Amino acid sequence: MKDSKGWIDKRAPEHLSSSVLSGAIYIHNGKDTQEKLDRTEQVLNKLGPKLSAYAMALLVLPELIKKTQQTDEYKEFADELHSQTVH
């Protein structure tokens, strides 16, 4: 593929656009907290609040999933789903 960004942007939803993914990766790769904060501000200035919010959401998603999986509601759901699974 010559233009993977164009290919992705034509097919992916806005929250998974190449600019959002690039912004999230750029922030993630900061060497320390201060650099990550500086990069977050740069991404906000470049992408605007909506796309920057998507980038930040991608960065917090693993922690959000982890916290969700620790809730009683999720555990009950997982147990129910597991009991319905055909072995």
C-alpha positions as CSV (number, residue, x, y, z in Angstrom):
1,M,0.0,0.0,0.0
2,K,1.4,3.3,-1.0
3,D,-0.8,5.5,1.1
4,S,-1.8,3.5,4.2
5,K,-3.1,6.7,6.0
6,G,-5.5,7.4,3.1
7,W,-6.5,3.8,3.0
8,I,-7.2,3.7,6.7
9,D,-9.0,7.1,6.8
10,K,-11.3,6.0,4.0
11,R,-12.4,2.9,5.9
12,A,-12.0,3.5,9.6
13,P,-14.4,5.4,11.8
14,E,-13.3,8.9,12.9
15,H,-12.2,7.7,16.3
16,L,-9.7,5.2,14.7
17,S,-8.4,7.6,12.0
18,S,-4.7,7.7,11.3
19,S,-4.4,11.1,13.0
20,V,-6.0,9.9,16.2
21,L,-3.8,6.7,16.2
22,S,-0.7,8.8,15.5
23,G,-1.6,11.2,18.3
24,A,-2.0,8.4,20.8
25,I,1.2,6.8,19.8
26,Y,3.1,10.1,19.9
27,I,1.8,10.8,23.5
28,H,2.4,7.2,24.6
29,N,6.1,7.3,23.5
30,G,6.9,10.3,25.7
31,K,9.9,9.5,27.9
32,D,8.3,10.7,31.1
33,T,5.2,12.2,32.5
34,Q,6.1,15.8,31.7
35,E,7.0,15.0,28.1
36,K,3.7,13.1,27.8
37,L,1.8,16.2,29.1
38,D,3.7,18.4,26.7
39,R,2.9,16.0,23.8
40,T,-0.8,15.9,24.9
41,E,-1.0,19.7,24.6
42,Q,0.7,19.5,21.1
43,V,-1.8,16.9,20.0
44,L,-4.7,19.0,21.3
45,N,-3.4,22.0,19.4
46,K,-2.9,20.0,16.2
47,L,-6.0,17.8,16.2
48,G,-8.5,19.9,18.2
49,P,-10.5,18.8,21.2
50,K,-12.7,16.1,19.5
51,L,-9.9,14.0,17.9
52,S,-7.6,14.6,20.9
53,A,-10.3,13.2,23.2
54,Y,-10.3,10.1,21.0
55,A,-6.5,9.7,21.3
56,M,-6.7,10.1,25.0
57,A,-9.5,7.5,25.2
58,L,-7.3,5.0,23.4
59,L,-4.6,5.6,26.0
60,V,-6.8,5.0,29.0
61,L,-8.8,2.1,27.5
62,P,-6.6,-0.7,29.0
63,E,-7.0,0.7,32.5
64,L,-10.7,1.2,32.0
65,I,-11.1,-2.4,30.9
66,K,-9.1,-3.6,33.9
67,K,-11.3,-1.7,36.3
68,T,-14.5,-2.8,34.6
69,Q,-13.4,-6.5,34.8
70,Q,-13.0,-6.1,38.6
71,T,-16.6,-5.1,39.2
72,D,-19.1,-7.5,40.6
73,E,-21.4,-6.8,37.7
74,Y,-18.8,-7.8,35.1
75,K,-17.9,-10.9,37.1
76,E,-21.5,-12.0,37.2
77,F,-21.8,-11.3,33.5
78,A,-18.7,-13.4,32.7
79,D,-19.9,-16.2,34.9
80,E,-23.3,-16.3,33.2
81,L,-21.7,-16.2,29.8
82,H,-19.2,-18.9,30.7
83,S,-22.1,-21.1,32.0
84,Q,-23.9,-20.7,28.6
85,T,-20.9,-21.6,26.6
86,V,-21.0,-25.0,24.9
87,H,-18.0,-27.2,25.7
